[in-house]
Amino acid sequence: MLSQEAKCLRVSDILHVEIAPETVAEVIDVSLATVYNIRTAMKMSDGVARKTGSGGGNKKGNEAFLEDVKDRVKEDLTVFMRRLSVEFNISQSTISRAIHEDFGP
């Protein structure tokens, strides 16, 4: 079985030969939506490889992140978790977990 990246590259290579997307999906055993997404990425010249930095890191485990959250909460005790998640560009559940687990109830 091929990895996801290998399948993306194969789909890309076959689409360059201009074979029908339905045939490509059947031959490589991927969904038709995946083939269309790869074709769209190719047309936009983004390529099919993942961008560097995708996958992120563990922001919650970072001490600097926890200090920033603590400082922001101390500034305004009535700040909403949704607002914090937007400010820190992180999911609302991660903010909630950081506040409840690391700062206590």
C-alpha positions as CSV (number, residue, x, y, z in Angstrom):
1,M,0.0,0.0,0.0
2,L,1.3,3.4,-0.9
3,S,1.7,6.3,1.5
4,Q,-0.5,9.4,1.0
5,E,2.3,11.5,-0.4
6,A,3.3,8.7,-2.9
7,K,-0.3,8.5,-4.0
8,C,-0.5,12.2,-4.5
9,L,2.7,12.1,-6.7
10,R,1.4,9.2,-8.7
11,V,-2.0,11.0,-9.3
12,S,-0.1,14.1,-10.3
13,D,2.1,12.2,-12.8
14,I,-0.8,10.4,-14.3
15,L,-2.8,13.6,-14.6
16,H,0.0,15.2,-16.6
17,V,-0.6,12.5,-19.2
18,E,-4.2,13.8,-19.3
19,I,-6.0,10.6,-18.4
20,A,-9.6,10.9,-17.2
21,P,-9.9,11.6,-13.4
22,E,-12.3,8.7,-13.0
23,T,-9.7,6.3,-14.4
24,V,-7.0,7.7,-12.2
25,A,-9.1,7.3,-9.1
26,E,-9.8,3.7,-9.9
27,V,-6.2,2.8,-10.8
28,I,-4.5,4.3,-7.8
29,D,-7.4,3.5,-5.4
30,V,-8.1,7.1,-4.2
31,S,-11.3,9.0,-4.1
32,L,-12.4,11.0,-7.0
33,A,-12.5,14.1,-4.8
34,T,-8.8,13.6,-4.0
35,V,-8.0,13.4,-7.7
36,Y,-9.9,16.7,-8.4
37,N,-8.2,18.4,-5.4
38,I,-4.8,17.4,-6.7
39,R,-5.7,18.5,-10.2
40,T,-6.8,21.9,-8.8
41,A,-3.6,22.3,-6.9
42,M,-1.6,21.5,-10.1
43,K,-3.6,24.1,-12.0
44,M,-2.9,26.7,-9.4
45,S,0.8,25.7,-9.6
46,D,0.9,25.1,-5.8
47,G,2.2,21.6,-6.4
48,V,1.1,18.5,-4.5
49,A,3.8,18.4,-1.8
50,R,3.0,19.6,1.7
51,K,4.1,23.0,2.7
52,T,6.9,23.3,5.2
53,G,5.6,23.8,8.7
54,S,2.3,22.0,8.1
55,G,1.4,19.7,10.9
56,G,2.4,22.4,13.4
57,G,4.0,21.8,16.7
58,N,2.8,21.4,20.3
59,K,2.0,25.0,21.1
60,K,0.3,24.1,24.4
61,G,3.4,22.4,25.7
62,N,5.5,25.5,25.1
63,E,6.2,27.4,28.3
64,A,6.3,30.7,26.4
65,F,2.8,30.0,25.1
66,L,1.5,29.2,28.6
67,E,3.0,32.4,30.0
68,D,1.4,34.5,27.2
69,V,-2.0,33.0,27.9
70,K,-1.6,33.6,31.6
71,D,-0.6,37.2,31.1
72,R,-3.5,37.8,28.7
73,V,-6.0,36.3,31.2
74,K,-4.5,38.4,34.0
75,E,-5.0,41.5,31.9
76,D,-8.7,40.8,31.5
77,L,-10.3,38.1,33.6
78,T,-13.5,38.3,31.5
79,V,-11.8,37.5,28.2
80,F,-13.6,34.8,26.2
81,M,-11.8,31.6,25.2
82,R,-13.0,32.1,21.6
83,R,-11.2,35.5,21.6
84,L,-8.0,33.9,23.0
85,S,-8.1,31.2,20.4
86,V,-8.3,33.9,17.6
87,E,-5.5,36.0,19.2
88,F,-3.2,33.0,19.6
89,N,-4.2,31.3,16.3
90,I,-4.9,28.0,18.1
91,S,-8.0,25.9,18.6
92,Q,-10.5,26.9,21.3
93,S,-10.2,23.4,22.9
94,T,-6.5,23.9,23.3
95,I,-7.0,27.2,25.0
96,S,-9.6,25.7,27.3
97,R,-7.4,22.8,28.1
98,A,-4.4,25.0,28.9
99,I,-6.4,27.2,31.2
100,H,-8.2,24.4,33.1
101,E,-5.3,22.0,33.4
102,D,-2.3,24.3,33.8
103,F,-3.9,27.2,35.7
104,G,-6.4,25.3,37.8
105,P,-10.2,25.7,38.1
